[in-house]
Amino acid sequence: MRCIRLSFVIALLALAPTFAFAYILGPGDNVSIEVRTEQTLISLQTQVSVDGRVYVAPAGSFLAEGKTPAELEADIAQGLSKYYVGQVQATVLVMQPKELAVSVLGQVRQPGDYRIPDDRPLLSAAITKAGGLLPQASMRRVSLTRAGEEMGPIDLYAILNLGHSEKDVLLRPEDVIYVPARERWATVIGPVEQVGVFELVPGDRLSGIIRMAGGLTAAADPRRAVIERPQGGSRRIIEVNIEAALADPGSDADPLLEHGDTVRLATRVAEVYIVGEVAQPGPREFQDNRTLLDYIGLSGGVTNRAVQNRVGIIRPGNPQSKMITVDLGRLLSGQAAPPPAIEPGDIIFVPGRRIATLQDWASIGQILTGIFAGIRLF
């Protein structure tokens, strides 16, 4: 029995910082009070009286009801300071936490009245006590009614899924938690950490839903994505740049989302395409350290029909693709600055002297169209 009591005291000491800042004292609480001064040490165990007070000699009674242990410690230390020389330190430990009565209503599996331990009475703990949320529950518009006044909305998604535990709410006796049904949502598809359907609240933007989805994976191409938006009987396609939205949240590059939107992200292409007047045109595996000259070399070099002063690097992107022209002859002789680094999905186009008719250009266009078609938004 003595070992059990010792273990309980050790557990209380370990949890003391949590109790001191979270627990709300009330009538019937058994507390241990220790007062240290330069001359003496006072230790006593007492109970909060029905009128919510504790007695500590020689200062008299202190109001405990409605206060945390840390607040009561400060009051006791200040009250005793007039009776002792030097610094006075007070420590208050709750010996047996009481339970706190709350109600959990709405879209939970077991709505009703509950009693939860008052050592850390968090809103998330009350939701768990009620069996958790139903599939149709809103996680971002939870409300709390306290003494007739409504608090909220409380974003339970940020607390449970994004790790923002500081947003959790400390409950008080007779609090009423209400979880409404979800009303608006959007879908994220593609290379993110968590593909799925996410609840929207007014003001949500593209960058926010990407963060809710856990962010982009290494396979994502942040410059190529679309929002598919229902419009009448069809769907409107809006090209967006995830990279720009995340870099400047709330800007024009970070559009507001609407109910029913689908954010569809592109998978980064891990190849570079070499077309035109090279010995062996076709795709080559992308590697970070490879240059324009490396890819042309891997393709067997340029043919004798190549127009070397108009080699193009075509870069797909939003809102449109762009082309960078390179003078290969000047680059080889060291008379031109190195071109931009080659990126996954780039197309290296080496034109030829024989391309003179519209039919010839159409053939090159078909090649490029086939390459673009292979770059999937998924």
C-alpha positions in Angstrom: 0.0 0.0 0.0 2.8 2.3 0.9 4.5 1.7 -2.6 1.2 2.5 -4.4 0.9 5.8 -2.5 4.5 6.6 -3.2 3.9 5.9 -7.0 0.9 8.2 -6.9 2.8 11.0 -5.4 5.6 10.6 -7.9 3.1 10.7 -10.8 1.6 13.9 -9.4 5.0 15.5 -9.1 5.7 14.6 -12.8 2.4 16.1 -13.9 2.7 19.1 -11.6 3.6 21.7 -14.3 0.5 20.5 -16.4 -1.8 20.7 -13.3 -0.5 24.0 -12.3 -1.5 25.8 -15.5 -4.5 23.7 -16.6 -6.4 22.5 -13.6 -9.2 24.6 -12.2 -9.6 24.3 -8.4 -13.0 23.9 -6.8 -14.8 22.8 -3.6 -13.8 19.3 -2.5 -10.4 19.3 -4.1 -7.7 17.7 -1.8 -4.5 19.7 -2.1 -1.0 19.6 -0.7 0.5 23.0 0.0 4.2 23.5 0.7 5.7 26.9 1.7 9.4 27.5 1.7 11.1 30.5 3.3 14.6 31.3 4.4 13.7 30.4 8.0 11.2 27.6 7.7 9.3 24.9 5.7 5.5 24.6 6.0 3.7 21.5 4.7 0.0 20.7 5.0 -2.7 18.8 3.3 -6.1 20.4 3.2 -9.4 20.4 1.2 -11.0 23.3 -0.6 -14.0 24.3 1.5 -17.6 24.5 0.3 -17.1 28.3 -0.1 -14.0 27.7 -2.3 -11.2 28.6 0.1 -8.1 27.1 1.8 -6.5 28.2 5.1 -2.8 28.7 5.4 -1.5 30.0 8.7 -0.6 32.7 9.7 -2.1 34.6 6.7 -5.5 33.1 6.9 -7.8 31.9 4.1 -7.2 32.2 0.3 -9.8 31.9 -2.5 -9.0 28.8 -4.5 -12.2 28.2 -6.4 -11.9 29.1 -10.1 -8.1 29.4 -10.0 -5.3 27.2 -11.2 -2.8 25.8 -8.8 -0.2 28.2 -10.2 -2.5 31.2 -9.5 -3.1 30.0 -5.9 0.6 29.5 -5.4 1.2 33.2 -6.3 -1.6 34.3 -4.0 -0.2 32.3 -1.0 3.3 33.5 -1.6 2.2 37.1 -1.7 0.0 36.7 1.3 2.7 35.1 3.4 5.5 37.5 2.4 4.5 40.1 5.0 5.1 37.5 7.8 8.5 36.3 6.7 11.9 37.9 5.7 13.2 37.2 2.2 11.6 35.2 -0.6 8.6 33.1 -0.1 7.9 30.2 -2.4 4.6 28.2 -2.5 3.8 24.9 -4.2 0.3 23.6 -4.6 -0.3 20.0 -5.7 -3.7 18.5 -6.5 -3.8 15.1 -4.7 -6.9 13.6 -6.5 -8.3 15.5 -9.6 -12.0 15.7 -9.7 -14.1 15.0 -12.8 -15.6 17.8 -14.9 -19.1 17.5 -16.4 -19.6 18.6 -20.0 -22.0 17.9 -22.9 -21.0 16.8 -26.4 -23.7 17.1 -29.1 -24.0 17.0 -32.9 -22.1 14.9 -35.3 -20.3 12.5 -32.9 -20.8 8.8 -32.5 -22.2 8.9 -28.9 -23.7 12.4 -28.1 -24.5 13.0 -24.5 -23.3 14.2 -21.1 -19.8 13.1 -20.0 -17.5 13.4 -17.0 -13.8 13.8 -18.0 -10.8 14.0 -15.7 -10.1 17.6 -14.7 -6.3 17.2 -14.8 -6.2 18.3 -18.5 -9.8 19.0 -19.6 -9.3 19.6 -23.3 -12.0 19.8 -26.0 -10.3 17.1 -28.0 -10.5 14.8 -25.0 -14.2 15.3 -24.8 -14.7 14.5 -28.5 -12.8 11.3 -28.0 -14.9 10.5 -24.9 -18.0 10.8 -27.1 -16.7 8.2 -29.5 -15.1 10.5 -32.1 -16.6 12.3 -35.1 -19.0 10.9 -37.7 -17.9 11.0 -41.4 -20.1 13.9 -42.2 -18.9 16.0 -39.2 -17.4 19.4 -39.6 -14.0 19.5 -38.0 -13.5 23.3 -38.6 -16.7 24.8 -37.3 -16.9 23.2 -33.8 -18.6 25.5 -31.3 -18.4 25.7 -27.5 -21.2 27.3 -25.3 -20.0 28.5 -21.9 -22.3 30.2 -19.4 -24.7 31.0 -22.2 -22.1 32.5 -24.6 -21.0 30.8 -27.7 -17.3 30.5 -28.6 -15.9 29.5 -31.9 -15.5 28.4 -34.6 -12.9 26.0 -33.3 -10.7 24.3 -35.9 -10.4 20.7 -34.7 -8.7 19.7 -37.9 -5.8 22.0 -37.1 -5.6 20.6 -33.6 -5.7 16.9 -34.4 -4.3 16.7 -38.0 -1.9 19.6 -38.2 -0.4 19.4 -34.7 -1.6 22.8 -33.5 -2.2 21.6 -29.9 -2.0 25.2 -28.7 -5.4 25.8 -30.3 -7.1 23.1 -28.1 -9.5 24.6 -25.6 -9.5 24.0 -21.8 -13.0 23.2 -20.7 -14.9 24.5 -17.8 -17.8 22.8 -15.9 -21.1 22.6 -17.8 -19.5 23.5 -21.2 -21.5 22.4 -24.2 -19.6 21.3 -27.3 -21.5 21.2 -30.6 -20.2 19.6 -33.8 -22.2 20.6 -36.9 -22.4 18.8 -40.2 -19.9 19.6 -42.9 -21.3 21.9 -45.6 -18.5 22.8 -48.0 -15.5 20.8 -49.3 -12.9 20.5 -52.0 -10.8 17.5 -53.3 -7.0 17.3 -53.7 -5.7 14.7 -56.2 -2.1 14.1 -57.1 1.4 14.1 -55.5 0.5 15.4 -51.9 1.1 13.6 -48.6 -2.6 13.0 -48.1 -5.0 12.8 -51.1 -8.6 13.3 -50.1 -11.6 15.5 -49.5 -11.1 18.5 -47.2 -13.6 20.8 -45.5 -13.7 24.4 -46.7 -14.6 27.4 -44.6 -15.1 30.9 -46.1 -11.8 32.5 -47.1 -9.9 29.2 -47.7 -7.4 29.5 -50.5 -5.3 27.1 -52.6 -2.2 27.3 -50.3 -4.3 26.4 -47.3 -5.8 23.2 -48.8 -2.3 22.1 -49.9 -1.1 22.5 -46.3 -4.2 20.6 -45.1 -3.2 17.8 -47.5 0.3 17.7 -45.8 2.1 19.6 -48.5 3.6 18.4 -51.8 5.7 15.3 -52.3 9.0 15.2 -54.1 7.2 13.9 -57.2 5.1 17.0 -57.5 5.6 19.7 -60.2 4.6 22.8 -58.3 4.3 24.9 -61.4 1.7 22.8 -63.1 -1.7 22.2 -61.6 -5.4 23.0 -62.3 -8.5 23.7 -60.3 -11.6 21.9 -61.8 -14.6 23.9 -60.8 -18.3 22.8 -61.4 -20.1 25.3 -63.6 -23.6 24.4 -64.7 -23.4 21.1 -66.3 -19.7 21.3 -67.2 -16.4 22.0 -65.4 -14.3 25.0 -65.7 -10.5 24.5 -65.8 -8.4 27.1 -64.0 -4.6 26.8 -64.4 -2.7 27.5 -61.1 0.9 27.7 -59.9 1.2 25.9 -56.6 4.7 27.2 -56.1 3.6 30.8 -56.4 0.6 30.3 -54.2 2.7 28.8 -51.4 5.3 31.6 -51.7 2.7 34.4 -51.4 -0.4 33.2 -49.5 -3.4 35.5 -49.9 -2.1 37.0 -53.2 -3.7 36.9 -56.6 -1.5 33.8 -57.2 -3.3 32.1 -54.4 -7.0 31.9 -55.5 -10.0 31.4 -53.3 -11.6 27.9 -53.4 -15.3 27.2 -53.9 -17.4 24.3 -52.8 -16.9 21.3 -55.1 -13.5 22.3 -56.4 -11.0 19.6 -57.4 -7.3 20.6 -57.2 -5.4 18.3 -59.6 -1.6 18.4 -59.3 0.9 17.3 -61.9 3.5 14.7 -61.4 7.1 15.9 -62.1 8.4 14.5 -65.3 11.7 12.7 -64.6 12.9 12.9 -68.2 14.3 15.4 -70.7 13.3 15.2 -74.3 15.8 15.9 -77.2 14.2 16.4 -80.6 15.3 17.7 -84.0 18.7 17.4 -85.6 20.5 15.0 -83.2 21.8 11.6 -84.1 19.5 9.8 -81.6 16.4 11.9 -80.7 14.2 10.8 -77.8 13.8 11.0 -74.0 16.8 10.8 -71.6 16.7 10.3 -67.9 16.9 13.5 -65.9 19.9 14.0 -63.6 20.6 17.1 -61.6 24.2 17.5 -62.7 23.6 17.1 -66.5 23.9 20.2 -68.7 22.5 21.0 -72.2 25.7 19.8 -73.8 25.5 16.5 -71.7 22.0 15.8 -73.1 23.0 16.6 -76.7 26.0 14.3 -76.2 23.9 11.5 -74.9 21.8 11.8 -78.1 24.9 11.3 -80.3 25.5 15.0 -80.9 24.1 17.3 -83.6 23.8 16.3 -87.2 25.5 18.3 -90.0 22.1 19.8 -90.8 21.7 21.4 -87.4 21.3 25.1 -87.0 23.4 25.5 -83.9 22.8 29.2 -83.2 19.0 28.6 -82.6 18.9 25.6 -80.2 15.8 25.9 -78.0 15.1 24.8 -74.5 11.3 24.5 -74.2 10.0 24.6 -70.7 6.4 23.6 -70.0 4.7 25.8 -67.3 1.8 27.8 -66.1 0.2 30.0 -67.4 2.2 29.2 -70.6 5.4 27.4 -71.7 8.5 29.4 -72.5 11.5 28.9 -74.8 15.1 29.8 -74.2 17.3 30.1 -77.3 21.0 29.1 -77.1 23.8 29.6 -79.6 25.5 26.2 -79.4 28.5 27.3 -81.4 29.3 30.2 -79.1 28.7 28.0 -76.1 31.1 25.4 -77.3 33.8 28.0 -78.0 33.3 29.6 -74.5 32.1 32.9 -76.0 28.6 32.6 -74.4 27.4 32.3 -70.8 26.1 28.9 -69.8 22.3 28.5 -70.3 19.9 27.9 -67.4 20.1 24.5 -65.7 18.1 21.8 -67.4 14.9 20.8 -65.5 12.8 17.7 -65.5 10.3 17.8 -68.4 12.4 20.3 -70.5 12.4 19.8 -74.3 15.7 20.4 -76.1 15.0 21.3 -79.8 17.8 21.4 -82.3 16.4 22.9 -85.6 17.7 21.9 -89.0 18.4 23.8 -92.3 16.0 21.6 -94.2 12.9 22.7 -92.2 11.6 25.2 -94.7 8.0 24.3 -95.4 4.8 24.4 -93.3 4.7 20.6 -93.6 8.1 20.3 -92.0 7.2 22.5 -89.1 3.9 20.5 -88.7 6.0 17.3 -88.3 8.0 18.9 -85.5 4.7 20.2 -83.9 3.4 16.6 -83.9 6.5 15.4 -82.0 6.1 18.2 -79.4 2.4 17.5 -79.1 3.1 13.9 -78.4 5.6 14.9 -75.7 3.2 17.3 -74.0 0.5 14.7 -74.1 2.8 12.4 -72.1 3.1 14.9 -69.3 0.1 14.0 -67.2 -1.9 16.0 -64.7 -2.9 13.4 -62.1 
